[in-house]
Amino acid sequence: MLTTQPRKQRKRLFQAPLHRRYKVFSAPLAPELRESQGVKTLPVRVGDTVMITRGDHKGFEGKITRVDRKKYRIFIEGLTREKVDGTTLFVGIHPSKVMITKLNLDDKWRREILKRKKQARKAVEEAAEAVAAEEEVEEKPVEKPETEKAEAPPEKPKAKPKKLGARKKKTEAKAKPAEKPKTVEKRKTKRKTNKTSAKRARKSARTKKKEGKEEGEAKK
């Protein structure tokens, strides 16, 4: 599980096993060594000559005499300080502050590691060059052969000039506005609704009542 909490990162650093601590001690090689060995970085070992690139002792160069994997420090020959009582101590330097100027190749396993890294780097560079070459080939336009360029394209037949009479007729037809079709006005008819029929029924009932009253008075 990956974590970004500082307390957990520090805990993993100080409780890391030796095979991981070994990688933390990696330092860059000098430009001359890079060209000759074909490797950019390597973990420092006793016997390597290094130069300090940062800190109070910047520019100091010497051989590594001791590597402390527990405290993540290396000790360089000649880099000491005096205590109050007059005794001298070696000053510990973090491996990230040094650059390797000369390698100790007494160990055959280290020589094999260098060969393996060099081969891997070459393979990566060759693959990158092959990809770049393919892209260049795709980008280049395909050139036509000279025979095709020499042949001229066939000339198109010229169109016949149109008569002036036909043009005049077209202009006259465009000038005349198009007549709109005549529309027949329809008479609006009122629709009978339930309201009108109800009103008529009321009127007829009233008239009948009046007639009945008049007849009764006449008989009296």
PEDA-V546030 format. One record per residue. N is the residue number from 1. RES is the residue in one small letter. SS is DSSP state (hx for helix, st for strand, lp for the rest). OMEGA is omega in whole degrees, -180 to 180 (NA if undefined). NEAR is the number of other ideal C-beta (glycine too) atoms within 12 Angstrom. Layout:
BEGIN
n res ss omega near
N RES SS OMEGA NEAR
N RES SS OMEGA NEAR
END
This chain:
BEGIN
n res ss omega near
1 m lp 177 6
2 l lp 179 7
3 t lp 178 11
4 t lp -179 9
5 q lp -178 11
6 p hx -177 10
7 r hx 180 11
8 k hx 177 14
9 q hx 180 14
10 r hx 180 13
11 k hx 180 12
12 r hx 180 19
13 l hx -176 18
14 f hx 177 17
15 q lp -177 13
16 a lp 175 19
17 p lp -173 13
18 l hx -177 14
19 h hx 175 11
20 r hx 176 17
21 r hx -180 23
22 y hx -179 20
23 k hx 179 19
24 v hx -178 27
25 f lp 180 34
26 s st 179 27
27 a st 180 35
28 p st 177 24
29 l st 176 30
30 a lp -178 26
31 p hx 180 13
32 e hx 179 13
33 l hx 179 27
34 r hx -179 22
35 e hx -177 12
36 s hx -176 15
37 q hx -179 27
38 g lp -179 22
39 v lp -179 29
40 k lp -177 22
41 t st 175 27
42 l st 174 36
43 p st -178 35
44 v lp 178 43
45 r lp 176 30
46 v lp -179 24
47 g lp 176 23
48 d lp 174 37
49 t st -176 29
50 v st 175 44
51 m st -179 30
52 i st -176 30
53 t lp -179 22
54 r lp 175 17
55 g lp -177 17
56 d lp -176 12
57 h lp -178 25
58 k lp 179 15
59 g lp -180 16
60 f lp -179 25
61 e st 179 24
62 g st 180 26
63 k st 177 27
64 i st -180 36
65 t st -178 25
66 r st 176 23
67 v st -180 33
68 d st -177 20
69 r lp -179 24
70 k lp -177 16
71 k lp -179 18
72 y lp 179 25
73 r st 173 26
74 i st -178 38
75 f st -174 28
76 i st -180 33
77 e st 179 21
78 g st -180 19
79 l st -177 31
80 t st 174 18
81 r st -179 16
82 e st 174 11
83 k lp -179 11
84 v lp -178 8
85 d lp 176 7
86 g lp 179 8
87 t lp -179 10
88 t st 179 13
89 l st 172 14
90 f st 180 24
91 v st 178 26
92 g st -179 26
93 i st 176 37
94 h lp -176 26
95 p hx 179 36
96 s hx -177 22
97 k hx -175 28
98 v st 175 41
99 m st -178 33
100 i st 179 37
101 t st 179 27
102 k st -177 24
103 l lp 173 33
104 n lp -175 22
105 l lp 177 21
106 d lp -178 12
107 d lp -179 17
108 k hx 180 10
109 w hx 178 12
110 r hx 177 24
111 r hx 178 18
112 e hx 177 13
113 i hx 178 23
114 l hx 179 28
115 k hx -179 18
116 r hx 180 18
117 k hx -180 24
118 k hx 179 23
119 q hx 180 16
120 a hx 180 17
121 r hx 178 20
122 k hx -180 16
123 a hx 179 15
124 v hx 180 16
125 e hx 179 15
126 e hx 178 14
127 a hx 179 14
128 a hx 178 14
129 e hx 179 14
130 a hx 179 14
131 v hx 179 14
132 a hx 179 14
133 a hx 178 14
134 e hx 179 13
135 e hx 178 12
136 e hx 179 11
137 v hx 180 12
138 e hx -177 11
139 e hx -178 10
140 k lp 178 10
141 p lp 180 7
142 v lp -179 9
143 e lp 179 8
144 k lp 177 10
145 p lp -176 9
146 e hx -179 8
147 t hx 179 7
148 e hx 180 11
149 k hx -176 10
150 a hx -179 9
151 e lp 179 10
152 a lp 179 7
153 p lp -179 8
154 p lp -179 6
155 e lp 179 6
156 k lp 178 6
157 p lp -179 6
158 k lp 180 6
159 a lp 180 6
160 k lp 178 7
161 p lp -179 8
162 k lp -180 11
163 k lp -179 10
164 l hx -178 10
165 g hx -180 10
166 a hx 179 13
167 r hx -180 13
168 k hx -180 13
169 k hx -180 14
170 k hx -180 14
171 t hx 178 12
172 e hx 180 11
173 a hx 178 12
174 k hx -177 11
175 a hx -178 10
176 k lp 177 10
177 p lp -179 7
178 a lp -179 8
179 e lp -180 6
180 k lp 178 6
181 p lp -179 6
182 k lp 180 6
183 t lp 180 6
184 v lp -180 6
185 e lp 179 6
186 k lp 178 6
187 r lp 179 6
188 k lp -180 6
189 t lp 179 6
190 k lp 178 8
191 r lp 177 9
192 k lp -180 11
193 t lp 179 10
194 n hx -179 10
195 k hx -179 12
196 t hx 179 13
197 s hx 179 13
198 a hx 178 13
199 k hx 180 14
200 r hx 180 15
201 a hx 178 14
202 r hx -180 14
203 k hx -180 14
204 s hx 179 14
205 a hx 180 14
206 r hx -179 14
207 t hx 179 14
208 k hx 179 14
209 k hx 180 14
210 k hx -180 14
211 e hx 179 14
212 g hx 179 14
213 k hx -179 14
214 e hx 179 13
215 e hx 180 12
216 g hx 179 11
217 e hx -179 10
218 a hx 179 9
219 k hx 179 8
220 k lp NA 7
END
